[in-house]
């Protein structure tokens, strides 16, 4: 019996004809850490979910690998997420690796010639290499319908981001460019939007009349973890604050969109970021930078950051960055938004905390209301907490703070699976629009300039501590 071709319609007499569209994912920078650690496991889970039938995977980078070594890397990555079904096994069997200089027009022509069907190109490359590769592609062109996926940071400053936007505009329309922010997968975005706009309890008080401050924090216990090649040239401000945390700010502060369509959500984010600037326009007072010194984190000894392999101490790269921002619009005028990300800290803390103003007056006779009410939105795990002052046990005149908690529903896919699905389905909701990428650089540029000029000292904190003593963000217990 003759088997049907891979893309042939599978129908019975009288059934409507359906055709599986075979897509190609071309990964540039396939030998890098990001591909093995995040991209391929996310792809494995996406394939296991039944999405992207008939996918063809091609990896490419300058390393002289062969198909077998690449297949081993793909298989190992898929195994970490239990992606071992027939579909995933077939993708592994058919995947190819093509050594190439991804900035060479000739090599890129050969690569594109190996691709068939709708094409997604994933740039798992450093920003400058991405720009050179995009410039080469702009000179030779890409197949119609091609979608581009670009990793953060998008450019190295506002000028380079704008230049890259112009290059990409030559290649494909804006809605086919996916500047990915895996920090905000679909489940996290929908959790934030659902909490804000589907609950009458919270949205009426999310404004300057009731909110004292907003903290967005991404603290981790991990140190450099052999990522000096990228991280030492970026630092915490560019790696996390400029990209991920500003996207969280936009979702927390934006106005209600009429629908959850990509254009509506992305336009609301753009609007609020255009209104965002440094607190009092003072990069010295509104920022902190520090790097970890030797210490112990969760039983592990870490050396000084400056002594980590591959680090250039003269760069003065920070491993902790804090900035305070103002959102100058009607809703948020006067409310400080404090953003922080740090490595090698005492505890993992990934959350946004909305601290409410104290009551206008508490009746005489009640005590213990010193702690303000807080709404806490966790990103790892996704969790909602509400800190409230209530009458505690014992003396009913004494108020105690309690926390009500609820877990958000987990997403069906890891973050990279979600952003890949968005690209395969042509849905840019989870991606960063070009103007938003430029606005994020505009917001942090005064801080970067002040730091480079030495106007803000580079402090140190012991690994395993809570950070520098003069942190702009006070720790929140619980």
C-alpha positions as CSV (number, residue, x, y, z in Angstrom):
1,X,0.0,0.0,0.0
2,X,1.4,3.4,-1.0
3,X,1.7,5.9,1.8
4,X,0.5,9.5,1.2
5,X,3.1,12.2,0.8
6,X,3.8,14.2,4.0
7,X,1.7,17.2,2.9
8,X,-1.0,15.2,1.0
9,X,-4.6,15.6,2.1
10,X,-5.8,12.8,4.3
11,X,-9.5,12.3,3.5
12,X,-12.2,9.7,3.0
13,X,-14.5,9.9,-0.1
14,X,-16.9,12.8,0.4
15,X,-14.9,14.4,3.2
16,X,-13.8,18.1,2.9
17,X,-10.2,18.3,1.7
18,X,-7.7,19.4,4.4
19,X,-4.0,20.0,3.9
20,X,-1.3,20.1,6.6
21,X,0.8,23.2,5.9
22,X,4.4,22.2,6.5
23,X,6.3,25.1,8.2
24,X,10.0,25.5,8.6
25,X,11.7,26.9,11.7
26,X,15.2,28.1,10.9
27,X,17.3,28.8,14.1
28,X,20.3,31.1,13.6
29,X,22.7,30.6,16.5
30,X,21.6,27.0,17.0
31,X,24.7,26.0,19.0
32,X,24.2,28.7,21.6
33,X,23.1,28.4,25.2
34,X,19.7,30.1,24.6
35,X,18.8,27.5,22.0
36,X,19.6,24.5,24.1
37,X,18.3,25.9,27.4
38,X,15.1,27.6,26.4
39,X,14.2,27.5,22.8
40,X,14.3,23.8,22.0
41,X,12.5,22.7,25.3
42,X,9.8,25.2,24.5
43,X,9.5,23.9,20.9
44,X,9.4,20.3,22.3
45,X,6.4,21.1,24.5
46,X,4.7,23.0,21.7
47,X,5.0,19.9,19.4
48,X,3.8,17.6,22.1
49,X,0.6,19.8,22.4
50,X,-0.3,18.9,18.9
51,X,0.5,22.3,17.4
52,X,2.6,22.9,14.3
53,X,2.0,19.5,12.5
54,X,4.7,18.6,10.0
55,X,7.2,21.1,11.3
56,X,10.7,21.1,9.7
57,X,13.5,22.2,11.9
58,X,16.9,23.5,10.6
59,X,19.7,24.7,12.8
60,X,22.6,26.9,11.8
61,X,25.6,28.5,13.3
62,X,29.4,28.9,12.6
63,X,30.3,25.8,14.6
64,X,31.3,22.8,12.3
65,X,28.6,20.5,13.7
66,X,27.1,17.7,11.7
67,X,23.4,16.5,11.6
68,X,24.0,13.8,14.2
69,X,25.4,16.2,16.8
70,X,22.6,18.6,16.2
71,X,20.0,15.9,16.5
72,X,21.5,14.8,19.8
73,X,21.1,18.4,21.1
74,X,17.5,18.6,20.0
75,X,16.7,15.1,21.5
76,X,18.4,16.0,24.8
77,X,16.4,19.3,25.0
78,X,13.1,17.6,24.1
79,X,13.8,14.9,26.8
80,X,14.0,17.6,29.5
81,X,10.3,18.4,29.0
82,X,9.1,14.9,28.3
83,X,8.6,15.6,24.6
84,X,9.2,12.1,23.3
85,X,6.1,11.3,21.3
86,X,5.9,10.2,17.6
87,X,5.6,13.8,16.3
88,X,8.6,15.0,18.3
89,X,10.6,11.9,17.3
90,X,9.9,12.6,13.6
91,X,11.0,16.2,13.9
92,X,14.3,15.0,15.5
93,X,14.8,12.4,12.7
94,X,14.3,14.9,9.9
95,X,16.1,17.9,11.4
96,X,19.2,19.2,9.8
97,X,22.2,21.3,10.7
98,X,23.9,23.6,8.2
99,X,27.1,25.3,9.2
100,X,27.0,28.9,8.0
101,X,28.1,32.5,8.6
102,X,24.7,34.0,9.3
103,X,26.0,37.5,8.3
104,X,27.1,36.3,4.8
105,X,24.7,36.8,1.9
106,X,25.9,33.7,0.1
107,X,25.5,31.5,3.2
108,X,22.1,32.9,3.9
109,X,20.9,32.3,0.3
110,X,21.9,28.6,0.7
111,X,20.1,28.4,4.0
112,X,16.9,29.9,2.6
113,X,17.1,27.5,-0.3
114,X,16.9,24.6,2.1
115,X,13.7,26.0,3.7
116,X,10.2,25.1,2.4
117,X,6.7,26.2,3.2
118,X,5.9,29.1,5.5
119,X,9.2,30.1,7.2
120,X,9.9,31.4,10.7
121,X,13.5,32.6,11.3
122,X,14.6,32.7,14.9
123,X,17.6,35.0,15.6
124,X,19.2,33.3,18.7
125,X,22.1,35.8,18.4
126,X,23.8,38.7,20.2
127,X,22.2,42.1,19.2
128,X,25.1,43.2,16.9
129,X,25.2,39.9,15.1
130,X,21.4,40.0,14.7
131,X,21.7,43.5,13.1
132,X,24.3,42.3,10.6
133,X,22.4,39.2,9.8
134,X,19.2,41.2,9.2
135,X,21.2,43.7,7.0
136,X,22.4,40.7,4.8
137,X,18.8,39.3,4.6
138,X,17.5,42.8,3.6
139,X,19.9,42.8,0.6
140,X,18.9,39.3,-0.6
141,X,15.2,39.2,0.5
142,X,13.2,36.5,2.2
143,X,10.3,34.3,1.0
144,X,6.9,35.9,1.1
145,X,5.1,35.4,4.4
146,X,8.4,34.9,6.4
147,X,8.1,35.7,10.1
148,X,11.1,36.9,12.1
149,X,11.7,36.2,15.8
150,X,14.3,38.3,17.6
151,X,15.6,37.9,21.1
152,X,16.1,40.8,23.5
153,X,17.8,43.1,24.0
154,X,16.5,44.6,20.8
155,X,19.5,46.7,19.7
156,X,22.0,48.2,22.1
157,X,20.5,51.7,22.3
158,X,17.7,53.7,20.9
159,X,19.6,54.6,17.7
160,X,20.5,51.0,16.9
161,X,16.9,49.8,17.7
162,X,15.5,52.4,15.3
163,X,18.1,51.3,12.6
164,X,17.2,47.6,13.1
165,X,13.5,48.5,12.8
166,X,14.1,50.1,9.5
167,X,16.0,47.0,8.3
168,X,13.2,44.7,9.4
169,X,10.7,47.0,7.7
170,X,12.5,46.3,4.4
171,X,12.2,42.5,5.0
172,X,8.6,42.0,6.2
173,X,5.6,44.0,7.5
174,X,5.6,44.9,11.2
175,X,3.0,42.3,12.1
176,X,5.4,39.6,10.9
177,X,8.2,40.7,13.3
178,X,8.1,39.0,16.7
179,X,10.4,40.8,19.1
180,X,9.9,38.2,21.8
181,X,9.7,38.7,25.6
182,X,9.4,35.2,27.0
183,X,9.1,36.8,30.5
184,X,5.5,37.6,29.5
185,X,4.0,34.4,28.2
186,X,0.3,34.3,27.3
187,X,-0.8,33.0,30.7
188,X,1.0,35.8,32.5
189,X,-0.4,38.5,30.2
190,X,-3.9,37.2,30.5
191,X,-3.6,36.9,34.3
192,X,-2.7,40.6,34.5
193,X,-5.4,41.7,32.1
194,X,-8.0,39.5,33.6
195,X,-7.2,40.7,37.2
196,X,-7.4,44.3,36.2
197,X,-10.2,44.5,33.7
198,X,-12.6,41.6,34.7
199,X,-12.9,42.6,38.4
200,X,-14.7,45.7,39.6
201,X,-13.0,45.4,42.9
202,X,-9.5,46.3,41.8
203,X,-9.6,48.5,38.7
204,X,-11.4,51.5,40.3
205,X,-8.7,51.9,42.9
206,X,-5.7,51.4,40.6
207,X,-4.9,55.1,40.3
208,X,-3.0,57.9,42.1
209,X,-5.9,58.6,44.5
210,X,-5.4,55.2,46.2
211,X,-2.0,53.8,45.2
212,X,1.1,54.9,47.1
213,X,3.7,53.1,44.9
214,X,4.2,50.2,42.6
215,X,7.2,47.8,42.9
216,X,8.2,45.4,40.1
217,X,10.9,43.1,41.3
218,X,12.8,40.2,39.7
219,X,15.4,39.0,42.2
220,X,17.1,35.6,41.7
221,X,19.6,33.5,43.7
222,X,21.5,32.5,40.6
223,X,24.8,34.2,39.9
224,X,26.5,34.6,36.5
225,X,26.2,30.9,35.6
226,X,28.8,30.9,32.8
227,X,26.9,33.6,30.8
228,X,29.8,36.2,30.9
229,X,29.9,36.3,27.1
230,X,26.5,38.0,27.0
231,X,25.8,39.3,30.4
232,X,29.1,41.2,31.0
233,X,28.3,43.4,28.0
234,X,24.7,43.9,29.1
235,X,24.2,44.0,32.8
236,X,21.0,43.9,34.9
237,X,19.6,47.2,33.6
238,X,19.6,46.1,29.9
239,X,19.1,42.4,30.5
240,X,16.0,42.7,32.7
241,X,14.8,46.2,33.4
242,X,14.9,47.7,29.9
243,X,13.2,44.8,28.4
244,X,11.1,42.6,30.7
245,X,10.2,44.8,33.6
246,X,9.1,47.7,31.5
247,X,6.7,45.4,29.7
248,X,5.2,44.4,33.1
249,X,4.9,48.1,33.9
250,X,3.0,48.7,30.7
251,X,0.5,46.0,31.4
252,X,0.0,47.1,35.0
253,X,-0.5,50.8,34.1
254,X,-2.1,50.8,30.6
255,X,-5.7,51.8,30.0
256,X,-8.4,49.1,29.3
257,X,-8.3,47.9,25.7
258,X,-11.6,47.3,23.9
259,X,-10.5,43.8,22.9
260,X,-7.5,41.5,23.4
261,X,-6.5,41.8,19.8
262,X,-2.9,42.3,19.2
263,X,-3.2,45.9,17.8
264,X,-5.4,47.0,20.7
265,X,-3.1,45.6,23.5
266,X,0.1,46.7,21.9
267,X,-1.2,50.2,21.3
268,X,-2.2,50.6,24.9
269,X,1.2,49.5,26.0
270,X,2.8,52.0,23.7
271,X,0.6,54.8,25.0
272,X,1.6,54.3,28.6
273,X,5.3,53.9,27.9
274,X,5.3,57.2,26.0
275,X,4.1,58.8,29.2
276,X,6.9,57.1,31.3
277,X,10.0,58.9,32.3
278,X,12.6,58.9,35.2
279,X,11.3,60.1,38.5
280,X,11.8,63.9,38.6
281,X,14.1,63.5,35.6
282,X,17.0,62.8,37.9
283,X,19.0,59.7,36.8
284,X,21.3,60.0,39.8
285,X,18.7,60.1,42.5
286,X,16.3,57.7,40.7
287,X,18.8,54.8,40.1
288,X,21.1,52.4,41.9
289,X,23.6,50.0,40.6
290,X,25.6,47.3,42.4
291,X,27.4,44.0,41.8
292,X,27.8,41.0,44.0
293,X,30.9,40.3,46.0
294,X,31.9,36.9,47.3
295,X,29.4,35.1,49.5
296,X,27.2,32.1,50.0
297,X,23.8,31.5,48.3
298,X,21.7,28.5,49.3
299,X,24.8,26.6,50.4
300,X,26.8,27.5,47.3
301,X,29.9,29.7,47.5
302,X,30.1,32.4,44.8
303,X,33.2,34.4,44.0
304,X,33.2,38.2,43.4
305,X,31.4,38.9,40.2
306,X,34.6,40.6,39.0
307,X,36.5,37.3,39.5
308,X,34.0,35.2,37.5
309,X,35.4,33.5,34.4
310,X,35.1,35.7,31.3
311,X,34.3,39.0,33.2
312,X,36.2,42.2,32.5
313,X,36.3,44.0,35.8
314,X,37.0,47.3,34.0
315,X,33.6,47.3,32.5
316,X,31.9,47.9,35.8
317,X,29.0,45.7,34.9
318,X,26.2,45.7,37.4
319,X,24.4,42.6,38.6
320,X,21.7,44.6,40.4
321,X,19.8,47.6,38.9
322,X,17.1,49.8,40.3
323,X,15.2,52.7,38.8
324,X,12.3,54.8,39.8
325,X,9.9,55.9,37.1
326,X,6.9,58.2,36.8
327,X,3.9,57.6,34.5
328,X,2.8,61.1,33.7
329,X,-0.8,60.6,32.8
330,X,-4.1,61.3,34.5
331,X,-4.4,57.9,36.2
332,X,-0.9,57.6,37.6
333,X,0.6,61.1,38.1
334,X,2.6,61.2,41.3
335,X,2.9,57.4,41.8
336,X,6.5,56.1,41.8
337,X,7.0,52.9,39.9
338,X,10.1,51.2,41.3
339,X,11.8,48.5,39.2
340,X,14.6,46.2,40.4
341,X,16.4,43.1,39.2
342,X,19.4,41.5,40.8
343,X,21.4,38.3,40.8
344,X,22.9,36.2,43.7
345,X,20.5,37.5,46.2
346,X,19.3,35.8,49.4
347,X,15.9,34.8,48.0
348,X,14.0,34.5,44.8
349,X,11.4,37.3,44.4
350,X,9.5,37.7,41.2
351,X,6.5,39.9,41.7
352,X,4.7,43.2,41.2
353,X,3.5,44.8,44.4
354,X,0.9,47.5,44.4
355,X,1.0,49.3,47.8
356,X,-2.1,51.3,48.7
357,X,-2.2,54.5,50.6
358,X,-3.2,54.4,54.3
359,X,-6.8,55.1,55.2
360,X,-7.7,58.8,55.4
361,X,-8.5,58.2,59.1
362,X,-8.7,55.1,61.4
363,X,-11.2,55.4,64.3
364,X,-9.6,56.1,67.7
365,X,-9.2,52.9,69.6
366,X,-8.0,50.6,66.8
367,X,-4.3,49.9,66.8
368,X,-1.9,47.9,64.6
369,X,-2.7,49.3,61.2
370,X,0.9,50.4,60.5
371,X,1.3,48.1,57.5
372,X,-0.5,49.2,54.3
373,X,-2.8,47.1,52.2
374,X,-1.0,45.5,49.2
375,X,-1.9,43.7,46.1
376,X,0.9,41.2,45.1
377,X,1.1,39.6,41.7
378,X,3.7,36.8,41.5
379,X,5.4,35.7,38.3
380,X,7.1,32.6,39.5
381,X,4.9,30.9,40.4
382,X,2.0,32.9,39.1
383,X,0.1,33.8,42.2
384,X,-2.1,36.5,43.6
385,X,-1.8,37.8,47.2
386,X,-3.8,40.5,49.0
387,X,-2.4,41.8,52.2
388,X,-5.2,43.2,54.4
389,X,-5.5,44.6,58.0
390,X,-8.2,42.8,59.9
391,X,-9.2,42.2,63.5
392,X,-7.0,39.4,64.7
393,X,-7.4,36.8,67.5
394,X,-7.3,38.0,71.0
395,X,-7.9,41.7,71.5
396,X,-10.4,42.8,68.8
397,X,-9.1,46.4,69.0
398,X,-5.7,45.2,67.6
399,X,-5.4,44.8,63.9
400,X,-3.2,42.1,62.3
401,X,-2.2,41.9,58.7
402,X,-3.1,38.7,56.9
403,X,-2.5,37.6,53.3
404,X,-5.2,36.1,51.2
405,X,-3.6,34.0,48.3
406,X,-4.8,32.3,45.2
407,X,-2.9,30.6,42.4
408,X,-3.5,31.6,38.8
409,X,-4.1,28.7,36.4
410,X,-0.8,27.5,35.0
411,X,-0.2,28.0,31.3
412,X,-0.5,25.0,29.0
413,X,3.0,25.8,27.6
414,X,6.3,27.1,28.8
415,X,7.0,30.7,27.8
416,X,9.1,29.9,24.8
417,X,6.4,27.5,23.6
418,X,3.9,30.3,23.8
419,X,6.0,32.8,21.9
420,X,6.8,30.2,19.2
421,X,3.1,29.4,18.8
422,X,2.4,33.1,18.4
423,X,4.9,33.2,15.5
424,X,3.7,30.0,13.9
425,X,0.1,31.2,14.1
426,X,0.9,34.8,13.0
427,X,-0.3,36.3,16.3
428,X,2.0,39.1,17.5
429,X,0.1,39.8,20.7
430,X,3.0,38.6,22.9
431,X,5.6,40.3,20.9
432,X,7.0,43.8,21.3
433,X,6.1,46.3,18.6
434,X,8.9,48.4,17.1
435,X,7.9,51.7,18.6
436,X,7.7,50.1,22.0
437,X,11.2,48.7,21.7
438,X,12.5,52.2,21.0
439,X,10.5,53.8,23.9
440,X,12.1,51.3,26.3
441,X,15.5,52.5,25.3
442,X,14.4,56.1,25.5
443,X,13.3,55.6,29.2
444,X,16.6,54.1,30.4
445,X,19.0,56.1,28.3
446,X,19.5,58.9,30.9
447,X,20.4,56.2,33.5
448,X,22.9,54.5,31.2
449,X,24.5,57.9,30.4
450,X,24.8,58.7,34.1
451,X,26.3,55.3,34.9
452,X,28.8,55.5,32.1
453,X,29.8,59.0,33.4
454,X,30.4,57.6,36.9
455,X,27.7,59.8,38.4
456,X,26.1,56.8,40.1
457,X,28.6,54.8,42.2
458,X,28.9,51.0,41.6
459,X,28.1,49.6,45.0
460,X,28.7,46.0,46.2
461,X,26.6,43.5,48.1
462,X,27.6,40.1,49.4
463,X,26.2,37.2,47.5
464,X,23.4,35.8,49.5
465,X,22.4,39.2,51.0
466,X,19.3,41.3,50.3
467,X,21.3,43.7,48.2
468,X,22.9,47.1,48.8
469,X,22.0,48.9,52.1
470,X,20.6,52.0,50.4
471,X,18.3,50.1,48.1
472,X,15.4,52.2,46.7
473,X,13.0,49.3,47.3
474,X,12.2,48.2,50.8
475,X,11.9,44.4,51.3
476,X,8.3,43.1,51.7
477,X,7.9,40.3,54.2
478,X,5.7,37.3,53.6
